Amino acid sequence: MPTQLKYDTSLTKNTDLALIVAKDQVRQLQELQPEEQQYVQQQVQQEATFIPLNRYTHRVYLVVAPDNKTENSRKEAIRQAGHTLLKQLKTDKVASISVLDKTDSGAGLYLAEGIYLSNYTYIKHKTKDAKPSPLQSVTIADEQVTEQQVLELGNVLEAVLQARDLVNEPHSHQSATQFSMQLEELGDQAGFKTEVLDELQIQSLKMGGLLAVNQGSDEPATFNIIEWKPENAKNSKPYVLVGKGVVYDTGGLSLKPTPNSMDFMKSDMAGAAAVAGILYAVAKNKLPLHVIGLIPATDNRPGGQAVAPGDVITMFNGMTVEVLNTDAEGRLILADALSFAKKYNPELVLDFATLTGSAMRAIGKEAAVAMGTADEEVMNGLKKAGENVHERLVEFPLWDEYKKQIESDVADIKNLGGADAGAITAGKFLEVFTSYPWVHFDIAGTAYLHGEDSYRGKMGTGTCVRLVYNYLSALAR
C-alpha cells in the first residue's frame, strides 16, 4: 500500500510533527519549550537545516526553510529536505507524521511530496527480508492549503508510484500481454477506458514497425489505447500521449554489446509507464480534458524470425524503412503509433521513450531531452511545468540538415543516422511520421537510476508523470 496523504489542521497533543520554519522564526515558535528554543537557535546559528527533538511521548522535527534564489529551487530544496526527514522517520520508526508550515508559503505540500516519494519501496518479489517502511501516513496540517490541493497531490504522487512499479516489474512477469492486463487494472482503479488490440488486429492495421520488432519473439505484441474523456472536457481536439512499450530489449539481432547493458532492459518501457501514470493522475483527479494514450508493446528478441539488419519494412502510414540496426527499435514502434495518432486530429501529441544513449550521454540524469514541431508557447509551457516540479527539459534542435543522416539508398528512410547527434536523428526519424503539433521526450537518462538520488530513489523514477500532469492541469485551469 502506498503512503496515505491526508489533510487535517487539528493537531493532537502527542502527534509526531514536522515544522517548516524560517531562520528568523525560531525565537517565537510557540510549539517549542524554552529549553528547546535555545537549543534550536544554537543549531540554526551553526547552519543546521534539520533539527530533530525527542519529547519521548512524541517527536518534533524542525526543517529550516532554505534561502534559495528562485521559487522553484526553494521548492526543490524542501522536497529534498523531505527525503532527509524520511531517513530519520524510518530510524525512529514513526508510523505517521503531521506537517505544519510556519512560513505561510504552502511549503508543507513540497515537504510531503519529498517524504512520500522517498518512502517508495519495491519489495513485491521478496519472500524474506522484505522491510516495508514503517511510515504509513503523512498529514498536511497547513491552513494555507486546501483539502482539494492535498487530494490532488496525493493522486499525482500515487500515479508516480504506479509508473515506478510498472518500470520495476521484471520481464518474467511482464510480457506485452501482461502489461496490457496491468493497464486494464489501472484503468479500472482510476476510471479511464482501455482497449487492447491483439496481434491479428495489429496485422490488419499493417503496423509494420511494431510487427517487425516483434518478429523474433515468442510473445505477441499488443497495441493499447487508453482514454479519459469526461463530459465536461474543455478541449474539442484531444491531447494524445504516446509511450514506447518495449517490455524487454536484447537489441534483437544487433545484440547489445555493452557489458551489463541488458541487465536493466526491463525499463525500456518507461515511456509507456509514464503515459499510464499520466492518464492515471488525470482520471483520478477528473481533469476536464480529453486525453488519449497510445502504447505499442512488445519485447525485442533475436529469435529465428527476427528482423535482420538491412531488411526493408513497410510502416502503418505506407512508408518504407531500411532497418540498419535492430537495436534502434523504439523509433519503429513509436512511428506506427504516431501515424495512428493522426486519426484523432489531435491538439497536441507528446511521446515518451527511453530512446537513445546519445541523450543520456549529452545531459546525464539531470534532465530529459525534448524536441519537436509544437510552437514556442507549448515548449515554454512544458519547460515551465518541468521547472516547477524539478523534472527539467533541455530542448534540442530539429534542423532540416539532420534529415540527411536518415536518407536511405533502398527505402524512403533508414532507422539509423551517423555517429553524431544520435538523439536528434532519432527525433528526425519520428518527425517524418507526424503531421500535427508534436513534442518528443527522450527520457533515457531520467527514467531508471542505478543509485539512489534523493526522492527520485533507485531504479524506476516515474519521470514525466508530475511534469505532464502539471502542464495539463494548467491548461485545464
C-alpha positions, -999 to 999 in steps of 0.1 A, spaced: 0 0 0 13 35 -8 17 61 19 -16 78 27 -16 116 22 -41 133 44 -53 168 53 -62 177 89 -55 210 106 -63 198 141 -32 186 158 -35 163 189 -11 167 218 12 138 212 14 140 174 48 134 157 52 168 140 74 182 112 77 220 114 89 241 85 103 273 98 123 303 86 155 311 104 141 343 119 110 324 133 129 302 157 128 327 186 90 330 187 79 294 179 50 287 203 54 249 196 88 249 213 96 249 250 121 275 263 150 249 265 142 237 230 141 272 216 176 278 230 189 246 216 173 252 182 187 287 180 222 273 186 217 247 159 205 273 134 235 296 142 257 266 132 239 264 99 218 233 107 189 228 84 173 197 100 169 196 138 151 166 155 137 169 190 128 139 211 100 146 236 97 109 245 59 108 241 64 122 205 90 138 183 92 173 167 114 177 136 123 212 125 131 218 89 147 252 83 134 267 51 162 274 26 170 308 12 171 300 -25 174 324 -54 143 312 -71 109 299 -61 114 267 -80 148 260 -64 133 266 -30 105 241 -37 131 215 -47 152 221 -17 122 214 5 114 182 -14 149 171 -8 146 180 29 116 156 29 140 129 17 164 137 46 135 137 71 122 104 59 155 87 68 151 99 103 115 89 104 125 54 95 152 53 121 127 65 147 101 40 133 75 68 130 42 55 117 25 88 109 38 124 107 20 157 105 35 185 85 30 221 96 44 250 76 51 281 97 64 302 68 29 307 53 42 297 19 24 263 13 58 245 18 40 216 35 30 203 1 66 201 -11 79 186 21 51 160 20 60 153 -17 96 146 -8 86 123 21 60 104 0 82 98 -30 112 88 -8 91 63 11 86 41 -21 100 6 -19 97 -22 -45 96 -55 -25 69 -73 -45 91 -103 -52 109 -106 -19 99 -137 2 121 -128 32 139 -98 45 113 -76 30 112 -44 50 83 -21 42 87 14 56 71 19 90 57 53 78 21 48 68 6 83 66 16 119 60 -9 146 72 -7 181 60 -19 205 87 -14 238 69 -43 262 67 -27 279 37 -35 249 15 -69 232 9 -80 197 13 -86 196 -25 -49 205 -31 -38 177 -9 -62 152 -25 -49 162 -60 -13 160 -50 -19 125 -34 -34 112 -66 -5 125 -87 21 110 -63 2 77 -63 4 78 -101 42 83 -100 44 52 -78 22 32 -102 46 42 -130 76 31 -109 60 -3 -102 55 -8 -140 91 0 -148 105 -21 -119 84 -52 -128 108 -79 -143 101 -92 -178 94 -126 -163 62 -111 -150 56 -85 -177 52 -97 -213 33 -73 -237 1 -92 -229 7 -90 -191 15 -53 -195 -18 -47 -212 -36 -65 -183 -18 -42 -159 -31 -12 -180 -66 -25 -177 -63 -28 -140 -50 7 -137 -79 19 -158 -104 2 -135 -88 19 -105 -86 53 -120 -116 55 -143 -100 56 -178 -110 32 -207 -86 7 -220 -88 -10 -255 -62 -37 -263 -55 -46 -299 -41 -81 -303 -17 -95 -330 -44 -101 -356 -57 -65 -352 -22 -51 -354 -16 -72 -386 -49 -59 -401 -38 -23 -394 -4 -31 -411 17 -17 -383 49 -28 -399 72 -12 -373 56 -29 -343 53 -62 -362 89 -61 -373 103 -56 -338 80 -84 -325 91 -109 -352 118 -125 -331 97 -130 -300 75 -159 -289 52 -134 -272 27 -115 -293 27 -77 -294 -2 -56 -282 -13 -20 -291 -30 -3 -263 -54 27 -265 -62 42 -231 -86 72 -229 -100 97 -205 -130 116 -220 -151 134 -194 -184 151 -204 -170 185 -194 -138 183 -215 -126 218 -224 -107 207 -255 -126 197 -287 -94 180 -300 -77 155 -277 -42 156 -263 -25 124 -273 3 108 -254 24 81 -270 47 58 -250 74 34 -260 64 0 -246 94 -23 -252 90 -45 -222 124 -61 -227 151 -52 -251 180 -75 -261 188 -54 -291 174 -81 -314 200 -94 -339 220 -62 -333 226 -77 -298 236 -51 -272 274 -53 -270 280 -33 -238 287 -54 -206 257 -54 -182 236 -33 -207 208 -59 -208 205 -62 -170 181 -34 -167 163 -35 -201 130 -43 -183 130 -5 -180 128 1 -218 90 6 -214 94 36 -191 78 58 -217 48 36 -217 47 37 -179 49 75 -180 18 76 -203 -1 52 -180 9 72 -149 -2 105 -165 -36 90 -175 -40 76 -140 -34 110 -124 -56 128 -150 -85 104 -144 -82 102 -106 -83 140 -104 -111 142 -131 -93 168 -151 -118 184 -176 -96 174 -206 -99 147 -233 -66 127 -231 -57 96 -251 -27 73 -245 -13 51 -273 11 24 -262 27 -2 -286 41 -30 -266 65 -59 -274 98 -73 -264 128 -72 -288 144 -107 -293 169 -123 -317 146 -153 -324 146 -172 -357 122 -149 -375 138 -117 -361 141 -87 -385 176 -85 -398 199 -55 -404 193 -45 -440 157 -56 -441 131 -32 -455 97 -29 -437 65 -10 -446 51 12 -418 15 19 -408 15 50 -430 28 32 -460 64 45 -459 93 21 -462 121 19 -437 155 3 -441 164 -13 -407 201 -9 -403 202 -16 -366 176 -37 -348 185 -21 -315 171 12 -328 137 -5 -324 119 20 -302 115 45 -330 99 18 -352 71 11 -328 67 48 -319 64 57 -356 34 34 -361 17 49 -330 25 85 -341 10 78 -375 -21 62 -358 -25 93 -337 -34 113 -368 -68 97 -369 -77 117 -337 -70 151 -352 -50 159 -320 -45 193 -305 -10 182 -294 9 149 -293 36 141 -268 57 110 -270 79 95 -243 107 70 -248 140 57 -234 152 62 -269 189 69 -272 221 66 -252 231 97 -270 206 118 -250 218 103 -217 254 110 -226 246 145 -235 229 157 -203 230 127 -179 203 120 -154 196 157 -145 170 164 -173 151 149 -202 158 158 -238 129 174 -257 124 184 -293 95 188 -317 73 208 -340 50 224 -314 51 262 -312 71 282 -287 42 286 -264 38 248 -259 75 243 -255 78 271 -229 47 257 -211 63 223 -209 96 237 -197 78 258 -171 59 228 -158 91 208 -157 109 236 -137 80 237 -113 84 200 -103 121 198 -110 117 175 -140 137 198 -163 138 197 -201 166 206 -224 154 214 -259 175 200 -288 171 214 -324 154 196 -352 171 213 -381 165 200 -416 202 193 -421 199 164 -397 174 146 -420 202 138 -445 216 113 -420 185 91 -423 182 91 -461 183 55 -474 196 41 -507 170 15 -509 139 27 -489 122 60 -480 143 64 -449 166 44 -426 163 39 -389 198 49 -380 218 81 -385 255 87 -382 277 85 -351 269 121 -341 237 137 -328 220 104 -323 192 117 -301 184 143 -328 185 120 -358 161 96 -338 138 126 -334 141 134 -371 130 99 -378 99 103 -356 91 137 -371 85 120 -405 55 103 -390 39 134 -376 16 159 -391 4 179 -361 20 198 -332 43 173 -315 70 171 -288 93 141 -283 108 134 -248 139 112 -247 140 101 -211 169 76 -214 188 94 -186 160 101 -162 138 70 -163 159 45 -144 187 52 -119 214 28 -107 219 46 -74 197 65 -50 191 101 -60 171 118 -32 134 114 -35 137 100 -71 150 69 -54 167 40 -72 155 21 -103 123 34 -119 116 71 -112 82 76 -128 97 105 -147 74 129 -166 42 120 -147 44 151 -125 57 173 -153 29 165 -178 2 164 -152 14 199 -141 12 211 -177 -22 196 -184 -37 208 -152 -26 243 -160 -43 240 -194 -75 227 -176 -75 258 -154 
